[in-house]
Amino acid sequence: MRRALLILTLLTCACATLPRADLGVSPPELAQWRDGVNWPDAGQEAVRLLSGYLQVDTSNPPGNETLGAKYLAGLLEKEGIASEIVEFAPGRGSLIARLKGTGSEKPLCLLSHLDVVPAEAKNWQQPPFSGLVDAQGMIWGRGALDMKGMGLIETLTLIWLKRLHVPLKRDVILLAVADEEVDNRGMLFIVEKYWPQIDCSHVVNEGGMGIRDAMTPGQTIFAISVAEKGLLWLKMIAHGKAGHGSTPIPGRAPERLLKALDKIRARHPEAVWHDSTRETLAQVGHDVGGATGYVLTRPTLQNWLAESKLMANPGTAAAMTDTVNITGFGGANEPNVIPSEVWAHLDCRLLPGHKPADMLADLIKLVDDPNVRFEVLHQALANESPWDDPFYRALARHAVAGKPNAVAGPVLSPGFTDSLHLRPLGVRAYGFVPFATPQEDTGTMHGENERVSSENVRDGLRTLFSAVVDVTALPGK
Ligand SMILES: [Zn+2]
Protein backbone atom coordinates (compact mmCIF):
# COMPACT_ATOMS: atom_id res chain seq x y z
CA MET A 1 0.00 0.00 0.00
CA ARG A 2 2.80 2.36 0.99
CA ARG A 3 4.67 1.44 -2.19
CA ALA A 4 1.60 2.13 -4.32
CA LEU A 5 1.28 5.49 -2.61
CA LEU A 6 4.93 6.26 -3.35
CA ILE A 7 4.54 5.38 -7.03
CA LEU A 8 1.36 7.46 -7.21
CA THR A 9 3.16 10.40 -5.59
CA LEU A 10 6.10 10.11 -8.00
CA LEU A 11 3.79 9.90 -11.00
CA THR A 12 1.90 12.95 -9.80
CA CYS A 13 5.17 14.83 -9.36
CA ALA A 14 6.34 13.69 -12.77
CA CYS A 15 3.17 15.03 -14.32
CA ALA A 16 3.67 18.55 -12.98
CA THR A 17 4.97 20.47 -15.96
CA LEU A 18 6.70 23.77 -16.47
CA PRO A 19 4.73 25.80 -19.04
CA ARG A 20 6.00 27.23 -22.29
CA ALA A 21 7.27 30.74 -21.55
CA ASP A 22 4.91 33.57 -22.38
CA LEU A 23 7.23 36.09 -24.04
CA GLY A 24 4.39 38.55 -24.71
CA VAL A 25 3.88 40.46 -27.94
CA SER A 26 5.57 43.55 -29.24
CA PRO A 27 3.35 46.65 -28.99
CA PRO A 28 1.80 46.96 -32.49
CA GLU A 29 1.74 50.76 -32.19
CA LEU A 30 5.57 50.73 -32.13
CA ALA A 31 5.91 48.74 -35.38
CA GLN A 32 6.73 51.94 -37.30
CA TRP A 33 10.00 52.20 -35.35
CA ARG A 34 10.91 48.52 -35.42
CA ASP A 35 10.26 48.44 -39.17
CA GLY A 36 11.83 51.83 -39.80
CA VAL A 37 15.31 50.50 -40.52
CA ASN A 38 16.55 48.97 -43.76
CA TRP A 39 18.31 46.03 -42.08
CA PRO A 40 20.51 44.82 -44.96
CA ASP A 41 21.99 48.34 -45.29
CA ALA A 42 22.19 48.82 -41.52
CA GLY A 43 23.95 45.46 -41.24
CA GLN A 44 26.58 46.45 -43.81
CA GLU A 45 27.20 49.72 -41.98
CA ALA A 46 27.52 47.83 -38.68
CA VAL A 47 30.10 45.43 -40.15
CA ARG A 48 32.18 48.34 -41.46
CA LEU A 49 32.07 50.19 -38.13
CA LEU A 50 32.82 47.05 -36.11
CA SER A 51 35.85 46.41 -38.30
CA GLY A 52 37.11 49.90 -37.39
CA TYR A 53 36.39 49.40 -33.68
CA LEU A 54 38.30 46.08 -33.63
CA GLN A 55 41.35 47.88 -35.04
CA VAL A 56 41.57 49.99 -31.88
CA ASP A 57 43.92 48.10 -29.56
CA THR A 58 42.48 48.24 -26.03
CA SER A 59 44.30 45.16 -24.69
CA ASN A 60 44.16 45.18 -20.91
CA PRO A 61 46.76 45.48 -19.52
CA PRO A 62 47.48 48.29 -20.19
CA GLY A 63 43.96 49.11 -21.45
CA ASN A 64 44.14 52.46 -23.30
CA GLU A 65 40.35 52.37 -23.30
CA THR A 66 40.10 56.12 -23.99
CA LEU A 67 41.04 55.25 -27.60
CA GLY A 68 38.02 52.95 -27.83
CA ALA A 69 35.79 55.51 -26.10
CA LYS A 70 36.89 58.16 -28.62
CA TYR A 71 36.08 55.83 -31.52
CA LEU A 72 32.50 55.37 -30.28
CA ALA A 73 32.21 59.07 -29.37
CA GLY A 74 33.18 59.92 -32.96
CA LEU A 75 30.37 57.75 -34.35
CA LEU A 76 27.86 59.41 -32.00
CA GLU A 77 29.10 62.92 -32.77
CA LYS A 78 28.43 62.47 -36.49
CA GLU A 79 24.78 61.86 -35.57
CA GLY A 80 24.59 64.81 -33.21
CA ILE A 81 24.66 62.73 -30.01
CA ALA A 82 26.81 64.24 -27.26
CA SER A 83 28.89 62.00 -25.04
CA GLU A 84 31.29 62.29 -22.15
CA ILE A 85 34.52 60.36 -21.54
CA VAL A 86 35.44 59.96 -17.88
CA GLU A 87 38.83 58.55 -16.84
CA PHE A 88 39.69 56.78 -13.57
CA ALA A 89 43.37 57.09 -14.58
CA PRO A 90 45.13 58.66 -17.59
CA GLY A 91 44.08 56.84 -20.76
CA ARG A 92 41.58 54.65 -18.86
CA GLY A 93 38.36 56.26 -20.04
CA SER A 94 34.72 55.15 -20.06
CA LEU A 95 32.03 56.62 -22.29
CA ILE A 96 28.60 57.87 -21.23
CA ALA A 97 26.01 59.01 -23.80
CA ARG A 98 22.30 59.59 -23.42
CA LEU A 99 19.14 60.05 -25.43
CA LYS A 100 16.55 61.86 -23.36
CA GLY A 101 13.06 60.53 -22.80
CA THR A 102 10.05 61.99 -21.02
CA GLY A 103 11.19 60.39 -17.79
CA SER A 104 7.97 58.50 -17.10
CA GLU A 105 10.13 55.42 -16.44
CA LYS A 106 13.68 55.10 -15.13
CA PRO A 107 16.46 54.88 -17.74
CA LEU A 108 17.46 51.79 -19.67
CA CYS A 109 21.20 51.28 -19.93
CA LEU A 110 23.14 49.61 -22.77
CA LEU A 111 26.39 48.48 -21.15
CA SER A 112 29.59 47.12 -22.66
CA HIS A 113 33.27 47.12 -21.83
CA LEU A 114 35.88 48.79 -24.01
CA ASP A 115 38.87 46.71 -22.98
CA VAL A 116 39.80 43.30 -24.35
CA VAL A 117 42.10 40.58 -23.08
CA PRO A 118 45.54 40.43 -24.78
CA ALA A 119 46.00 38.29 -27.88
CA GLU A 120 49.04 36.26 -28.95
CA ALA A 121 49.18 37.29 -32.59
CA LYS A 122 51.45 34.44 -33.67
CA ASN A 123 48.71 31.90 -32.89
CA TRP A 124 46.00 33.64 -34.91
CA GLN A 125 45.04 32.97 -38.53
CA GLN A 126 44.42 36.71 -39.00
CA PRO A 127 46.05 39.53 -37.03
CA PRO A 128 43.97 40.12 -33.86
CA PHE A 129 43.69 43.88 -34.40
CA SER A 130 43.12 43.77 -38.17
CA GLY A 131 39.32 43.95 -38.14
CA LEU A 132 39.60 41.93 -41.34
CA VAL A 133 36.33 40.96 -43.07
CA ASP A 134 36.96 37.74 -44.99
CA ALA A 135 35.23 36.34 -48.09
CA GLN A 136 32.73 34.47 -45.89
CA GLY A 137 31.80 37.70 -44.12
CA MET A 138 33.54 36.81 -40.86
CA ILE A 139 34.87 39.84 -39.00
CA TRP A 140 38.11 38.98 -37.23
CA GLY A 141 39.52 40.55 -34.13
CA ARG A 142 40.03 40.40 -30.39
CA GLY A 143 36.74 41.59 -28.91
CA ALA A 144 34.49 40.50 -31.81
CA LEU A 145 32.46 38.45 -29.31
CA ASP A 146 33.82 39.75 -25.97
CA MET A 147 32.52 42.37 -26.31
CA LYS A 148 33.17 45.04 -28.92
CA GLY A 149 30.59 43.44 -31.23
CA MET A 150 27.92 44.06 -28.60
CA GLY A 151 29.29 47.54 -27.76
CA LEU A 152 29.04 48.49 -31.42
CA ILE A 153 25.44 47.30 -31.88
CA GLU A 154 24.51 49.09 -28.65
CA THR A 155 26.04 52.29 -30.09
CA LEU A 156 24.11 51.77 -33.33
CA THR A 157 20.91 51.16 -31.35
CA LEU A 158 21.30 54.65 -29.88
CA ILE A 159 22.14 56.03 -33.33
CA TRP A 160 19.07 54.47 -34.97
CA LEU A 161 16.76 55.77 -32.23
CA LYS A 162 18.17 59.22 -32.99
CA ARG A 163 18.04 58.88 -36.78
CA LEU A 164 14.38 57.84 -36.70
CA HIS A 165 13.52 60.54 -34.13
CA VAL A 166 11.90 57.91 -31.93
CA PRO A 167 10.08 59.61 -29.02
CA LEU A 168 11.16 57.94 -25.77
CA LYS A 169 9.34 57.45 -22.48
CA ARG A 170 12.63 56.93 -20.67
CA ASP A 171 16.27 57.89 -21.16
CA VAL A 172 18.40 55.39 -23.07
CA ILE A 173 21.98 55.50 -21.81
CA LEU A 174 25.01 54.06 -23.56
CA LEU A 175 27.75 53.07 -21.16
CA ALA A 176 31.04 51.64 -22.45
CA VAL A 177 33.43 51.10 -19.57
CA ALA A 178 37.13 50.47 -19.03
CA ASP A 179 38.88 47.67 -17.16
CA GLU A 180 36.18 44.99 -17.04
CA GLU A 181 38.69 42.28 -17.87
CA VAL A 182 41.06 42.97 -14.95
CA ASP A 183 39.79 44.93 -11.94
CA ASN A 184 36.40 46.41 -12.91
CA ARG A 185 37.76 49.84 -12.00
CA GLY A 186 35.86 51.52 -14.88
CA MET A 187 32.48 50.34 -13.61
CA LEU A 188 33.37 50.91 -9.95
CA PHE A 189 34.44 54.51 -10.80
CA ILE A 190 31.11 55.12 -12.57
CA VAL A 191 29.18 53.62 -9.65
CA GLU A 192 31.07 55.81 -7.18
CA LYS A 193 31.07 59.13 -9.05
CA TYR A 194 28.36 59.09 -11.68
CA TRP A 195 25.63 56.74 -10.52
CA PRO A 196 23.14 59.44 -9.41
CA GLN A 197 22.97 60.74 -13.00
CA ILE A 198 22.61 57.24 -14.48
CA ASP A 199 20.35 55.50 -11.94
CA CYS A 200 18.86 53.12 -14.51
CA SER A 201 16.34 50.41 -13.68
CA HIS A 202 17.56 47.99 -16.36
CA VAL A 203 20.85 47.05 -17.97
CA VAL A 204 21.72 44.80 -20.86
CA ASN A 205 25.32 43.62 -20.74
CA GLU A 206 27.39 40.56 -21.63
CA GLY A 207 26.90 37.18 -19.91
CA GLY A 208 24.80 35.03 -22.24
CA MET A 209 24.48 34.54 -25.99
CA GLY A 210 22.90 32.26 -28.57
CA ILE A 211 24.55 28.88 -29.00
CA ARG A 212 23.76 26.80 -32.07
CA ASP A 213 23.32 23.03 -31.68
CA ALA A 214 23.79 23.46 -27.93
CA MET A 215 21.68 20.48 -26.81
CA THR A 216 20.12 19.08 -29.94
CA PRO A 217 21.32 19.46 -33.54
CA GLY A 218 19.65 22.29 -35.40
CA GLN A 219 18.38 24.03 -32.29
CA THR A 220 19.71 27.40 -31.11
CA ILE A 221 19.45 28.29 -27.44
CA PHE A 222 19.55 32.01 -26.68
CA ALA A 223 20.79 32.02 -23.09
CA ILE A 224 20.04 35.22 -21.20
CA SER A 225 22.11 35.49 -18.05
CA VAL A 226 19.94 36.54 -15.11
CA ALA A 227 22.28 35.58 -12.28
CA GLU A 228 26.00 35.43 -11.59
CA LYS A 229 27.80 33.32 -9.05
CA GLY A 230 29.59 34.93 -6.15
CA LEU A 231 33.30 34.49 -5.56
CA LEU A 232 35.84 33.82 -2.90
CA TRP A 233 39.49 34.05 -3.96
CA LEU A 234 41.86 32.49 -1.46
CA LYS A 235 45.54 32.03 -0.87
CA MET A 236 45.96 28.76 1.05
CA ILE A 237 49.31 28.77 2.84
CA ALA A 238 50.97 25.72 4.43
CA HIS A 239 53.71 26.11 7.05
CA GLY A 240 56.41 23.78 8.32
CA LYS A 241 60.02 23.61 9.34
CA ALA A 242 62.49 24.46 6.57
CA GLY A 243 65.10 21.83 5.82
CA HIS A 244 67.32 19.92 3.44
CA GLY A 245 65.74 18.28 0.43
CA SER A 246 67.83 15.14 0.79
CA THR A 247 65.84 13.74 3.71
CA PRO A 248 62.05 13.47 3.57
CA ILE A 249 60.54 14.23 6.98
CA PRO A 250 56.77 14.21 7.52
CA GLY A 251 54.89 17.40 8.25
CA ARG A 252 56.85 19.82 6.07
CA ALA A 253 55.02 22.62 4.26
CA PRO A 254 54.90 21.14 0.70
CA GLU A 255 53.51 17.86 1.99
CA ARG A 256 50.87 19.65 4.06
CA LEU A 257 49.83 21.67 1.05
CA LEU A 258 49.50 18.54 -1.09
CA LYS A 259 47.39 16.82 1.55
CA ALA A 260 45.12 19.85 1.79
CA LEU A 261 44.80 19.99 -1.99
CA ASP A 262 43.98 16.27 -2.15
CA LYS A 263 41.12 16.81 0.27
CA ILE A 264 39.84 19.73 -1.78
CA ARG A 265 40.05 17.74 -5.01
CA ALA A 266 38.07 14.92 -3.42
CA ARG A 267 35.10 17.24 -2.78
CA HIS A 268 31.92 16.13 -4.50
CA PRO A 269 29.44 18.94 -3.95
CA GLU A 270 25.79 18.12 -4.47
CA ALA A 271 23.97 19.53 -7.47
CA VAL A 272 21.71 22.47 -6.70
CA TRP A 273 19.05 23.31 -9.24
CA HIS A 274 18.67 27.02 -9.89
CA ASP A 275 15.19 27.88 -11.17
CA SER A 276 16.72 29.30 -14.35
CA THR A 277 18.18 25.89 -15.26
CA ARG A 278 14.77 24.25 -14.92
CA GLU A 279 13.12 27.03 -16.89
CA THR A 280 15.52 26.91 -19.83
CA LEU A 281 15.46 23.10 -20.01
CA ALA A 282 11.66 23.29 -20.07
CA GLN A 283 11.76 25.75 -22.98
CA VAL A 284 14.13 23.43 -24.84
CA GLY A 285 11.73 20.58 -24.09
CA HIS A 286 8.68 22.44 -25.40
CA ASP A 287 10.60 23.14 -28.61
CA VAL A 288 11.89 19.60 -29.28
CA GLY A 289 8.78 17.72 -28.06
CA GLY A 290 8.60 13.92 -28.01
CA ALA A 291 10.08 11.83 -25.19
CA THR A 292 12.93 14.32 -24.62
CA GLY A 293 10.42 17.12 -24.36
CA TYR A 294 8.33 15.10 -21.88
CA VAL A 295 11.35 14.69 -19.62
CA LEU A 296 12.70 18.23 -19.91
CA THR A 297 9.41 19.92 -19.09
CA ARG A 298 8.90 18.03 -15.80
CA PRO A 299 11.01 19.00 -12.77
CA THR A 300 10.98 15.51 -11.23
CA LEU A 301 12.13 13.91 -14.45
CA GLN A 302 14.72 16.65 -14.94
CA ASN A 303 16.22 15.57 -11.60
CA TRP A 304 16.09 11.86 -12.41
CA LEU A 305 17.18 11.87 -16.01
CA ALA A 306 18.97 15.15 -16.83
CA GLU A 307 21.05 15.84 -13.72
CA SER A 308 23.83 13.36 -14.41
CA LYS A 309 24.22 14.72 -17.97
CA LEU A 310 24.35 18.30 -16.73
CA MET A 311 26.87 17.38 -14.03
CA ALA A 312 29.06 15.61 -16.62
CA ASN A 313 29.42 18.87 -18.57
CA PRO A 314 31.88 21.27 -16.87
CA GLY A 315 29.93 24.34 -18.00
CA THR A 316 26.57 23.26 -16.62
CA ALA A 317 28.10 21.55 -13.57
CA ALA A 318 29.65 24.92 -12.64
CA ALA A 319 26.16 26.45 -12.70
CA MET A 320 24.88 23.77 -10.29
CA THR A 321 27.61 23.55 -7.65
CA ASP A 322 29.87 25.63 -5.44
CA THR A 323 33.22 25.14 -7.17
CA VAL A 324 36.76 25.31 -5.78
CA ASN A 325 39.29 25.61 -8.58
CA ILE A 326 43.02 25.27 -7.80
CA THR A 327 44.54 27.97 -10.02
CA GLY A 328 48.20 28.28 -9.04
CA PHE A 329 51.07 27.49 -6.70
CA GLY A 330 54.12 29.18 -5.26
CA GLY A 331 56.70 29.25 -2.52
CA ALA A 332 59.53 26.97 -3.62
CA ASN A 333 62.85 28.50 -4.61
CA GLU A 334 65.47 25.73 -4.88
CA PRO A 335 65.10 22.03 -5.73
CA ASN A 336 67.15 20.94 -2.69
CA VAL A 337 65.53 23.22 -0.07
CA ILE A 338 62.27 22.48 1.72
CA PRO A 339 60.70 25.92 2.18
CA SER A 340 58.92 26.88 5.40
CA GLU A 341 55.93 28.19 3.46
CA VAL A 342 54.21 27.16 0.23
CA TRP A 343 50.86 28.26 -1.11
CA ALA A 344 48.12 27.60 -3.62
CA HIS A 345 45.53 29.94 -5.10
CA LEU A 346 41.92 28.78 -4.86
CA ASP A 347 39.18 30.35 -6.98
CA CYS A 348 35.86 29.48 -5.33
CA ARG A 349 32.57 30.37 -7.04
CA LEU A 350 29.35 30.30 -5.05
CA LEU A 351 25.72 29.79 -5.97
CA PRO A 352 23.11 32.41 -5.07
CA GLY A 353 22.33 32.28 -1.35
CA HIS A 354 25.69 30.72 -0.45
CA LYS A 355 28.00 32.96 1.59
CA PRO A 356 31.80 33.26 1.18
CA ALA A 357 32.25 33.05 4.97
CA ASP A 358 30.45 29.68 5.04
CA MET A 359 32.58 28.35 2.20
CA LEU A 360 35.74 29.43 4.03
CA ALA A 361 34.55 27.72 7.23
CA ASP A 362 33.81 24.54 5.23
CA LEU A 363 37.31 24.56 3.68
CA ILE A 364 39.03 25.07 7.05
CA LYS A 365 37.06 22.13 8.44
CA LEU A 366 37.77 19.96 5.41
CA VAL A 367 41.53 20.66 5.37
CA ASP A 368 41.67 20.22 9.16
CA ASP A 369 45.31 21.22 9.62
CA PRO A 370 46.38 24.02 12.02
CA ASN A 371 49.48 24.57 9.88
CA VAL A 372 47.42 25.50 6.86
CA ARG A 373 45.87 28.96 6.87
CA PHE A 374 43.77 30.92 4.43
CA GLU A 375 44.05 34.51 3.25
CA VAL A 376 40.97 36.03 1.62
CA LEU A 377 42.05 37.92 -1.51
CA HIS A 378 38.62 38.94 -2.77
CA GLN A 379 35.00 38.03 -2.16
CA ALA A 380 31.55 38.93 -3.46
CA LEU A 381 28.06 37.55 -3.11
CA ALA A 382 26.16 36.03 -6.02
CA ASN A 383 23.19 38.04 -7.23
CA GLU A 384 20.30 37.68 -9.62
CA SER A 385 17.51 39.51 -11.42
CA PRO A 386 13.97 38.22 -11.95
CA TRP A 387 13.09 37.13 -15.47
CA ASP A 388 9.44 37.98 -15.01
CA ASP A 389 10.25 41.34 -16.53
CA PRO A 390 9.19 43.29 -19.66
CA PHE A 391 12.76 43.92 -20.86
CA TYR A 392 13.79 40.28 -20.34
CA ARG A 393 10.71 39.21 -22.32
CA ALA A 394 11.47 41.71 -25.10
CA LEU A 395 15.05 40.43 -25.43
CA ALA A 396 13.88 36.80 -25.47
CA ARG A 397 11.00 37.51 -27.88
CA HIS A 398 13.15 39.27 -30.47
CA ALA A 399 16.02 36.78 -30.09
CA VAL A 400 13.79 33.95 -31.36
CA ALA A 401 11.52 36.02 -33.67
CA GLY A 402 11.36 34.52 -37.16
CA LYS A 403 13.86 31.78 -36.34
CA PRO A 404 12.81 28.14 -36.49
CA ASN A 405 14.14 25.83 -33.75
CA ALA A 406 15.19 28.69 -31.51
CA VAL A 407 14.42 29.02 -27.83
CA ALA A 408 15.34 31.64 -25.27
CA GLY A 409 15.75 31.05 -21.57
CA PRO A 410 17.39 32.36 -18.40
CA VAL A 411 20.72 31.04 -17.15
CA LEU A 412 22.98 31.38 -14.14
CA SER A 413 26.50 32.42 -15.22
CA PRO A 414 29.43 30.72 -13.47
CA GLY A 415 31.56 33.81 -14.18
CA PHE A 416 30.80 37.39 -13.21
CA THR A 417 30.60 40.62 -15.16
CA ASP A 418 30.15 44.28 -14.27
CA SER A 419 26.47 43.40 -13.68
CA LEU A 420 27.50 41.94 -10.33
CA HIS A 421 28.21 45.52 -9.18
CA LEU A 422 24.90 46.89 -10.48
CA ARG A 423 22.31 44.45 -9.10
CA PRO A 424 22.98 45.56 -5.49
CA LEU A 425 21.99 49.09 -6.63
CA GLY A 426 18.53 47.79 -7.51
CA VAL A 427 19.24 47.36 -11.23
CA ARG A 428 17.75 44.47 -13.18
CA ALA A 429 20.72 43.30 -15.22
CA TYR A 430 20.50 40.86 -18.13
CA GLY A 431 23.55 39.39 -19.82
CA PHE A 432 22.76 38.87 -23.46
CA VAL A 433 24.87 39.30 -26.58
CA PRO A 434 22.27 38.58 -29.29
CA PHE A 435 24.52 36.57 -31.60
CA ALA A 436 24.03 32.88 -32.44
CA THR A 437 27.41 31.18 -32.61
CA PRO A 438 28.48 27.55 -32.86
CA GLN A 439 29.57 26.12 -29.48
CA GLU A 440 33.21 25.91 -30.60
CA ASP A 441 33.37 29.65 -31.35
CA THR A 442 32.65 30.51 -27.72
CA GLY A 443 36.15 29.17 -26.96
CA THR A 444 37.67 31.94 -29.11
CA MET A 445 36.69 34.48 -26.45
CA HIS A 446 39.92 35.00 -24.47
CA GLY A 447 41.36 32.37 -26.89
CA GLU A 448 42.58 32.47 -30.49
CA ASN A 449 40.88 33.50 -33.73
CA GLU A 450 37.98 35.42 -32.16
CA ARG A 451 35.51 36.41 -34.87
CA VAL A 452 31.84 37.04 -35.57
CA SER A 453 29.75 36.66 -38.71
CA SER A 454 28.23 39.59 -40.59
CA GLU A 455 24.79 37.94 -40.24
CA ASN A 456 25.19 37.87 -36.47
CA VAL A 457 26.08 41.56 -36.41
CA ARG A 458 23.08 42.46 -38.59
CA ASP A 459 20.59 40.17 -36.83
CA GLY A 460 21.96 41.06 -33.40
CA LEU A 461 21.51 44.78 -34.10
CA ARG A 462 17.94 44.13 -35.18
CA THR A 463 17.21 42.02 -32.09
CA LEU A 464 18.64 44.57 -29.68
CA PHE A 465 17.12 47.60 -31.42
CA SER A 466 13.65 45.96 -31.53
CA ALA A 467 13.80 44.95 -27.85
CA VAL A 468 14.90 48.46 -26.84
CA VAL A 469 12.12 50.04 -28.91
CA ASP A 470 9.53 47.80 -27.24
CA VAL A 471 10.39 49.03 -23.74
CA THR A 472 11.44 52.64 -24.37
CA ALA A 473 9.55 54.08 -27.35
CA LEU A 474 6.32 56.02 -27.60
CA PRO A 475 4.09 55.80 -30.68
CA GLY A 476 4.70 58.45 -33.35
CA LYS A 477 2.16 61.17 -34.00
ZN1 LIG B 1 33.62 40.47 -21.52
Residues whose N, C-alpha, C, O or C-beta is under 5 A from the ligand:
A	BS01	ZN	D146 M147 E206
